Amino acid sequence: MSAILPSPGTMPADIARRIRMLDRNVTPELIQAAQDLYVPLHEKPPYAGVKITRDHKYGPAPRNRLDIYEPEPADRTPRPILMFVHGGGFVAGDKWFEGTPYYDNVGLWAVRNGYIGVTMTHRLAPDDPWPAANEDLAAAIEWTANAAASHGGDAERIFLMGQSAGAAHSASYVAHPEFHGPSGVRVSGVILLSGLYNLTTMEMRPNLEAYYGTDPALYAERSSITGLMHSSIPLMIVIAEMEPTFFHTQGIELLGAISQRDRACPRFLTLIGHNHLTEIFHLNSGENLLGSQIREFIRVGR
């Protein structure tokens, strides 16, 4: 187990101080405050050397859309693909909020570090409960693999990264083979930022019940921890210091299960000084807390 600690010059001191003044609970006020902290540090459009094509349709639903980020001019050698799944408590969220750097910051970071970036959105509860997001991830991954060559990507090296509910959906895609389709699981590794993996050890909340249902008898089979134990896909597990503790307990429960299975620890990070939102908002801002570990995970495959 490793905790990635801030090193000199990594996190601006003023931002570190202001994050510690914020509430840990995820509220609209926290989301706005966390966004505002990093806006001044992000690139402003137009983004030099990056081509963005938005709203590719990967399925029939209105929210079945994804954006692709690729270098311009294009590389000759196919790049690994980093595919990001947003959070939003299972009932909200999107791949891009116009007028903000989010989540352009993820796609831009991907291109700046030698990858093709993909950010996707998916159906939401309560209108589309379990297993809608699983189906959407499967369709988006299949679409991306099939379109990879035309965008300079390597279909054999797709890395899935999800944050919060997006991490829960990413884990669930890997854990449930019924959603993989005829091609099987099509990702080379999964980066899980503060997700939920075992519903049977969670205190259920209205937003969780809106997606997973209200019948506790279904929670074990709709969880991902057992399926992840039977998967060989490499995992990178991340939690943030200043977030609600149930994200810590869920991440550590998964860490313990995988460590026991492998008799070795998977790549695990505690992002000291960050909260539930800034763990992803800081990517591509100049900080290197998370980015350096993502690069290493993609490089070595664990």
C-alpha positions in Angstrom: 0.0 0.0 0.0 1.3 3.5 -0.8 0.1 7.0 0.0 1.2 9.5 -2.6 2.2 12.6 -0.6 2.4 16.1 -1.9 5.9 17.1 -2.7 7.2 20.7 -2.9 5.6 22.7 -5.7 3.0 19.9 -6.4 -0.1 21.4 -4.9 -0.3 25.2 -4.5 -0.3 26.0 -0.8 -3.3 28.3 -1.0 -5.3 25.6 -2.7 -4.3 23.0 -0.1 -5.4 25.4 2.7 -8.7 26.2 1.0 -9.5 22.5 0.3 -9.1 21.8 4.0 -11.6 24.5 4.8 -14.3 22.9 2.7 -16.9 20.4 4.0 -16.2 16.8 3.2 -19.8 16.1 2.4 -20.6 16.2 -1.3 -23.1 19.0 -1.8 -23.8 21.4 -4.7 -21.8 24.1 -2.8 -18.8 21.8 -2.4 -18.9 20.9 -6.1 -18.9 24.5 -7.1 -16.2 25.5 -4.7 -14.0 22.6 -5.8 -14.5 23.5 -9.5 -13.6 27.2 -8.8 -10.4 26.3 -7.1 -8.8 24.9 -10.2 -10.4 26.9 -13.1 -7.5 29.4 -13.1 -4.9 26.6 -13.4 -6.4 24.9 -16.4 -5.9 25.4 -20.2 -8.2 27.8 -22.0 -9.7 26.9 -25.4 -8.7 26.7 -28.2 -6.4 24.0 -27.0 -3.1 24.0 -29.0 -2.2 20.7 -30.6 -5.4 18.9 -29.7 -8.4 18.0 -31.9 -11.7 17.4 -30.1 -14.7 15.9 -31.8 -17.8 15.9 -29.6 -21.0 14.0 -29.3 -20.2 10.8 -31.2 -23.3 8.6 -30.8 -22.4 5.2 -29.5 -26.0 4.1 -28.8 -29.7 5.0 -29.3 -30.3 6.9 -26.1 -29.9 10.7 -26.0 -27.2 10.4 -23.4 -25.2 7.8 -25.4 -22.6 10.4 -26.4 -18.8 10.6 -26.2 -16.0 13.0 -27.0 -12.7 12.1 -28.5 -9.4 14.0 -27.9 -6.5 13.3 -30.2 -3.2 15.0 -31.1 -3.1 17.4 -34.1 -1.2 16.7 -36.2 -1.9 13.0 -35.7 0.8 10.5 -34.7 1.9 7.6 -36.8 2.0 5.2 -33.9 -1.4 4.2 -32.4 -1.7 5.5 -28.8 -3.3 3.8 -25.8 -6.8 5.1 -25.1 -7.8 6.6 -21.7 -11.6 6.4 -21.4 -13.2 8.5 -18.6 -16.6 7.8 -17.0 -18.0 10.8 -15.0 -19.6 10.7 -11.5 -22.7 12.4 -10.3 -24.2 10.2 -7.7 -25.9 8.0 -10.3 -28.5 10.7 -10.9 -26.5 13.5 -12.5 -23.3 14.4 -14.3 -22.1 14.7 -17.8 -18.9 14.3 -19.9 -18.4 18.1 -20.5 -19.8 21.3 -18.9 -19.6 24.0 -21.5 -17.7 27.1 -20.3 -15.7 25.1 -17.8 -12.5 23.0 -18.1 -14.3 19.9 -16.8 -14.0 17.2 -18.1 -11.9 18.6 -21.0 -9.1 18.4 -18.4 -9.1 14.6 -18.5 -9.1 14.4 -22.3 -6.4 17.1 -22.6 -4.3 15.3 -20.0 -4.6 12.1 -22.0 -3.3 13.7 -25.2 -0.5 15.7 -23.4 0.7 12.4 -22.0 0.8 10.3 -25.1 -2.8 8.8 -25.1 -6.1 9.3 -26.9 -8.7 10.7 -24.6 -12.3 9.6 -24.5 -15.0 11.1 -22.2 -18.4 9.5 -22.2 -21.8 10.1 -20.7 -24.5 7.5 -19.9 -28.1 7.1 -18.8 -29.0 8.1 -15.3 -31.4 7.0 -12.5 -34.2 7.2 -11.7 -35.4 7.1 -15.3 -32.8 4.4 -16.2 -31.9 2.2 -13.2 -29.6 -0.8 -13.1 -28.3 -2.1 -15.4 -28.5 0.9 -17.8 -25.1 2.3 -17.1 -23.5 -1.1 -17.4 -25.1 -1.5 -20.9 -23.9 2.0 -21.9 -20.3 1.4 -20.8 -20.3 -1.9 -22.8 -21.6 -0.1 -25.9 -19.3 2.8 -25.5 -16.2 0.6 -25.1 -17.2 -1.5 -28.1 -17.8 1.6 -30.2 -14.4 3.1 -29.1 -12.5 -0.1 -29.9 -14.1 -0.3 -33.4 -13.3 3.4 -34.1 -9.9 3.4 -32.5 -7.8 3.2 -35.6 -9.6 6.1 -37.3 -8.6 8.4 -34.4 -5.1 7.2 -33.8 -5.9 4.8 -31.0 -4.9 1.3 -30.1 -8.0 -0.9 -29.6 -5.9 -3.4 -27.7 -4.9 -0.9 -25.1 -8.0 0.8 -23.7 -7.8 1.9 -20.1 -11.0 2.7 -18.3 -11.1 5.4 -15.6 -14.1 6.3 -13.6 -14.7 8.7 -10.7 -17.3 8.2 -7.9 -20.4 6.7 -9.6 -18.3 6.5 -12.7 -15.9 4.3 -10.8 -18.8 2.1 -9.6 -20.0 1.7 -13.2 -16.5 1.0 -14.4 -16.0 -1.7 -11.8 -19.4 -3.1 -12.5 -18.6 -3.4 -16.3 -15.5 -5.5 -15.5 -17.2 -7.5 -12.8 -20.2 -8.6 -14.8 -19.3 -10.7 -17.9 -22.9 -10.6 -19.2 -22.2 -7.0 -20.3 -19.0 -7.7 -22.2 -20.6 -8.8 -25.4 -19.3 -11.3 -28.0 -15.8 -9.7 -28.0 -15.3 -10.2 -24.2 -13.9 -7.5 -21.9 -12.2 -4.9 -24.0 -10.1 -3.0 -21.5 -6.5 -3.5 -20.5 -6.8 -1.9 -17.0 -9.3 0.0 -14.8 -8.5 3.1 -12.7 -11.1 3.5 -9.9 -11.3 6.9 -8.2 -13.5 6.7 -5.1 -16.1 4.3 -6.2 -18.6 1.9 -4.5 -18.0 -1.8 -4.9 -20.0 -3.7 -2.2 -23.6 -2.6 -1.7 -24.1 -5.1 1.1 -21.7 -3.1 3.3 -23.0 0.4 2.2 -25.6 2.4 4.0 -28.1 2.8 1.2 -29.2 6.3 0.3 -32.0 7.6 -2.0 -29.7 8.1 -5.0 -28.2 4.6 -4.6 -31.7 3.1 -4.3 -32.7 5.1 -7.4 -30.1 3.2 -9.5 -29.7 -0.2 -7.7 -33.2 -0.6 -6.4 -34.7 -1.0 -2.9 -34.5 -4.8 -2.6 -31.5 -5.8 -0.4 -31.7 -9.3 -1.8 -30.4 -8.0 -5.1 -27.5 -6.0 -3.7 -24.9 -8.8 -3.6 -25.4 -9.7 -7.2 -25.4 -6.0 -8.3 -22.2 -5.3 -6.4 -18.9 -5.6 -8.2 -16.5 -6.8 -5.5 -17.1 -10.6 -6.1 -16.8 -10.2 -9.9 -13.6 -8.2 -9.6 -12.1 -11.0 -7.5 -12.7 -13.4 -10.5 -11.3 -11.0 -13.1 -7.7 -10.8 -14.2 -8.0 -7.1 -15.4 -5.5 -5.0 -13.5 -6.9 -2.5 -11.1 -5.7 0.9 -9.7 -7.6 2.0 -6.6 -7.7 5.6 -5.5 -9.2 7.4 -2.5 -9.0 11.0 -1.4 -8.1 12.1 2.1 -10.8 14.8 2.5 -13.8 12.9 1.2 -16.7 11.1 3.0 -15.3 8.0 4.9 -17.6 5.5 3.1 -15.5 6.0 0.0 -12.4 5.1 2.1 -14.0 2.0 3.5 -15.2 0.8 0.1 -11.8 1.4 -1.5 -10.0 -0.3 1.3 -12.4 -3.3 1.3 -11.7 -3.8 -2.4 -8.0 -3.3 -1.8 -8.0 -6.0 0.9 -9.9 -8.5 -1.2 -7.6 -8.1 -4.2 -4.5 -8.2 -2.0 -5.7 -11.4 -0.4 -6.4 -12.9 -3.7 -3.0 -12.0 -5.3 -0.9 -12.1 -2.1 0.3 -8.7 -3.4 -1.0 -5.2 -3.3 -2.5 -3.6 -6.4 -1.6 0.0 -7.2 -3.3 2.0 -4.5 -3.2 5.7 -3.8 -4.4 8.0 -1.1 -4.5 11.5 -2.5 -3.4 13.5 0.5 -4.9 17.0 0.6 -7.6 16.3 -2.0 -11.4 15.9 -1.6 -13.9 13.9 -3.6 -14.1 16.4 -6.4 -10.6 17.9 -6.5 -9.1 14.4 -7.0 -10.3 14.6 -10.6 -10.5 18.4 -11.1 -6.8 18.8 -10.5 -5.8 16.5 -13.4 -3.9 18.6 -16.1 -3.7 21.6 -13.8 0.1 21.2 -13.3 -0.2 19.0 -10.2 1.3 15.5 -10.6 -0.3 13.6 -7.7 -2.5 11.4 -9.8 -1.1 11.8 -13.3 2.3 10.2 -12.6 0.6 7.1 -11.2 -1.8 6.8 -14.1 1.1 6.9 -16.5 3.0 4.2 -14.6 -0.1 2.0 -14.3 -0.6 2.2 -18.1 3.1 1.7 -18.8 3.6 -1.5 -16.6 0.0 -2.8 -16.6 -0.4 -2.9 -12.8 
